[in-house]
């Protein structure tokens, strides 16, 4: 069973819509990072794909966008794909 879980985890990744949604609510990524309670560099690294989405990023996203449900903010997609693209 543990090997099945590992295969599932390796075959999907978590993506966020935060970078599509912050326009209009926050003027820039620095303001977004402040609202999320995380560093600007962490926001930029997640945006560039250099850092995976962490628990702290998820918590901050929910804090910055309380009007959205968790499943509106994050997507689970197969590896090698991006949301809306195959």
N, C-alpha and C positions, 0 to 999 in steps of 0.2 A: 504494500500500500504506500509506503514512504517513497518508493521509486516512482510510483504513478503520480504522486503529488509533485515531485521534482520535475518530472516531464511536463506536467501541466504548467508549472511556474516558468519553466524555460521556454515554453511555446507561446506565452502571452506577455504583454507588457502593459503598464499603466500609463495612460496619457491624460493630459489635462486640457480643459478648454479655457483656463484662466487667461491665457494670452489673447484669446478671441474676445473675452468678456470685459477685460479691464478698461478698454476704451470707453470714454463717456463717464465712467465712475471715478477713475484715477487718471491724472494727467500724464503720468509716466511710470516707468517700472520702479523708480526710487520710491515714489509715493505708494505704489502697490506693495513693495517690500515692507515699508513702514507699517502699513495697515495689516499686513500678514504677521508682523513681529519677527521677521527673519532678515538676514543680510541681503543687500542688493546683489552681491556676488552670487549668492545661492540662487536667487531668482534668475539671474542671467545664465548661470550654468545649467539650470533645469531647462530653460528656454532653448539653449544651444544643444541640448542633448548630452552635455558633458557630465551631468550628474543626474542620477535617477531621482524620481519623486520619493521623498522621504516622509515619514510620519509627521515631522515638524512642518513640512511643506503642505501636507494635506490639512493639518490643523489650522495653519495660517490661512489657507484658502477658504476654509469654512468660516473663519473669523472675518475675513475681508469681504465675503459674499454670503452673508447670512440669509439673504432672500432666495438663494438657490439650494436645491437638494443636492446631496452628495453625488448622486448618479447624473446630475446635470453638469457637474464640475469635472468629473473624471470618467474615463472610458477604459475598458479592458479590451485591447486589440491583439490580434495575432502578431507575433514577431515578424518583422519585415514589412509590416503594413502601417499606415498612418490612418487616423480616423478620416473617413470620407474618401480614402484612396486604397487601392489594392495593388 
